[in-house]
Amino acid sequence: MKLLCLLLLVASLEATLPTLDTSDKEEYPTLPSQVLTQTPTPTEAKSRFAMLDDVRLLANGLLQLGQSLREFVHKTKAQINDIFQKLNIFDRSFYQLSVVTSEIKEEEEELKKTTNFLKTNNEEIKNLSLEINSKINNILQERSQLQTKVGSLEDRLKGLSQSIVPADQLIEIRSLKEVIEAQERTISDLLKAVREQHDQLDHQKTKIKSLEEKVDKNSAYVTTKQAIGEKITHPTNKIQHELFDRGEKNSGVYTIKPNQSEPFSVYCEMGSDEGLTIIQNRNDGSVDFDQTWEKYEKGFGNLEKEFWLGLKKIHSLAGQGAYILRVDLADWKEEKHWAEYQFSLGSPSTHYTLHLSYISGDLPDAMANSTGISFSTKDRVSDNQRNSNCARNYTGGWWFSACGETNLNGRYLWLRAKGRSLRRKGVHWKSGSGTSYYLKTTKISIRSATATDNIN
């Protein structure tokens, strides 16, 4: 504004000064000669024009300065806008970093809790190991004492070798030998238990070490109704064949009475090629499969949704002849897989021992180690799992051969769990050191074997 005023002043001066010179001449033409003698000298006129040139130069300089200032202001505004955009980007990045940091902190807390739990178990195992060692030492001392007695008796026997040994000494010798044999068996069992305890202790130490490494690493980063109504023409399953003879052609719940057992309901899936009796179905986690032995023996759930048919009913069905067990699985990527086994199930007195032989499928054989294994639950452990008790540690009832391999009755996990121990408690299929499948849906069914199944 000041610059504009200055330019206006210069322009007015340029317009006024010449006018003043001309008006003086025209308005006073008859002035006396004395006044004419007071007209400015040429030097004074030149000085005045020189001053005007200086003013013009000054005005031009100020104008250029103003334009430079205007360009500088525009550049500064653009730079400020760019700085604000970068600040906004920085704010968003900082927020995302805060969210990631919170997640890392939560995972770190979970790992710390698991580490503390494993440390507590480690201490318990150490105490148990010390107690077992103490008992073994006592037994060894008793064994040495008994061996001393036996030695003395053997000496006495040598002295009496030519005479008849009294009956009471023979009884004493036999009893001492029986005691020694019993003590040796006890010692062998205790030594075996100690070795197993040491193996578990080493396994626990390895887990604790890996968890501690994860905690340290995280600390550094803190800054889901099947279709029915299909017509059948020649079902191969015995149960489905009976239903077909009764005029039943649709999949659904039916009451059957195999092997003159008590009648019970099953879900039959009718098909044109084969009929299937479903013994287990899981698809949404609506039913808790962490049940007792009594529940797994009788069955639980909804036959049209999630359910376990029951060990008694499965045994009654499988007792009709040669049967095929089919496993259908789908993971969380909606990829479907299947496997079929030649199948039989032991009686209740054998704790429903499973017998399987892999036939075909696109799944790896994860049940090979389960053949000959008894069924276990959290309140009843089979003889082959007395020490590890997988049913208690990994939830649900199953034919556990080794903890963590395969369990289709585990906890239903809606999302992939972060920790391996938590994932092992879920529904999964794993063959030894092969690929692990963490599952969204599972279906176990059985059907009568046919000539095309190529079973032994």
Secondary structure by P-SEA (a helix, b strand, c coil): caaaaaaaaaaaaaacaaaaaaaaaaacccccaaaaaacccaaaaaaaaaaaaaaaaaaaaaaaaaaaaaaaaaaaaaaaaaaaaaaaaaaaaaaaaaaaaaaaaaaaaaaaaaaaaaaaaaaaaaaaaaaaaaaaaaaaaaaaaaaaaaaaaaaaaaaaccccccaaaaaaaaaaaaaaaaaaaaaaaaaaaaaaaaaaaaaaaaaaaaaaaaaaaaaaaccccccccccccccccaaaaaaaaaccccccbbbbbccccccbbbbbbbcccbbbbbccccccccccccccaaaaaaccccccccccccaaaaaaaacccbbbbbbbbbcccccccccccccccccccccbbbbbbbccccccccccccccbbbbcccccccccccccccccccccccccccccccccccccccccccaaaaaacccccccccccccccbbbbbbbbbccccccc
